[in-house]
Amino acid sequence: MCSISSASAWTILRHASCSVFAAEAHLTYAQELPLDAPIEVAFQMIDCDAKRLHFFQRMFHAEQRYLAATQEQLSLHVDMKTRRTAPFPGEIQTRLRTLAQQHAELPRPEEVGRKIGIRR
């Protein structure tokens, strides 16, 4: 996983009247973080296409290095003028594909694809 800066991508989306909506998210809580604890979030792109992002994040206590939480999410790119899914702008699609190719070399997190249910 790696840390990324996405400020420029969000600027492009904002100027294009677009947004990203969560379609589905799975959260796990491993250990409580104190209110003022320093945190670090690791991001890994699992997959993407013209309209969707599948990613995984881990939140750590930045100093003690313990895992506090994970999140797996499927997000949709939405044109805010039509309120419908739409392809990402070309420059963002290129960046996302590049990131997905880089992250494809990383080990897939074991937690990806977890199902929710009561185990019997």
Beta strands, then each sheet from edge to edge (+ up, - down):
strand 1: 18-29
strand 2: 39-48
strand 3: 52-61
strand 4: 67-79
strand 5: 84-85
sheet 1: 1+ 4- 3+ 2-
sheet 2: 1+ 4- 5+
end
